[in-house]
Amino acid sequence: GLCGGPDVPTHHRTDHDRASLLTDYTRKSSVDSAGGSSLFDRSNSTSSSGGSNPGSSTSSECSDSDVQSLYSDDDCQEVVRQILQHENPIRIVIKLHVTENKFTKWESVLNPTNNILYVAIPEKMASENSKDTLISLLEFAEDKLEVDAVVMCVRKNRTDRARLLESFLLMGFEPLSRKAPEAPPAAEKDVDNFFLIYRIEE
């Protein structure tokens, strides 16, 4: 599972899934000075047997222009509505554009039971505009998913760990004990990751 989170089935998308990726699960955000829109695909339980590495499906990624020309905020609301109908944990891949041509992909799991979004830090995260990217992620979690908290999972062996932790703490994240009730289910035995929580005030 994601950082000790519940096992959630993922759907491997190949190039011929491009249309369904766009049609089913895309999100257009307002275009900011960085020219960034963001989109995500929601994996569902129609996971193909055998299963491939979901991280290898780079051929199904869509460009900014694809999304901006095809979708409006109404589509975003419909996607979120479908996600929020799930009663079990659901995996969401959120793509946030750092610049017009560069994006980071955030693997996350939304747990509707405690209304918390669990997020794994991307392995490669560009330092430029990383704060803006994180703010976009928190805004999406708060405004669209309406979660009560975001739990961030940071691997201890990252070379940029100190910089990331400092950034998160400055933005209002707090260290989260692996034994805390908000921690992912398998976190108590997880010695490879730090956990931080951002509680969203009412």
NORSUL-V788310 format. One record per backbone hydrogen bond with DSSP energy under -1.0 kcal/mol. CO is the residue of the C=O (numbers start at 0). NH is the residue of the N-H. If there is no record, write none. Layout:
co nh
CO NH
CO NH
This chain:
co nh
1 4
3 185
13 16
14 17
16 20
17 21
18 22
19 23
20 24
31 34
38 94
40 92
52 55
53 56
55 57
56 59
57 60
62 66
63 67
64 68
66 70
71 75
72 76
73 77
74 78
75 79
76 80
77 81
78 82
79 83
82 85
89 109
90 42
91 107
92 40
93 105
94 38
95 103
101 97
101 98
103 95
105 93
106 119
107 91
108 117
109 89
110 114
110 115
114 147
115 110
116 150
117 108
118 152
126 129
128 132
129 133
130 134
131 135
132 136
133 137
134 138
135 139
136 140
137 141
138 142
139 143
139 144
140 146
147 199
148 116
149 197
150 118
151 195
152 120
153 193
154 157
157 160
159 163
160 164
161 165
162 166
163 167
164 168
165 169
166 170
167 172
168 171
173 196
176 179
179 182
183 186
186 189
191 155
193 153
194 175
195 151
196 173
197 149
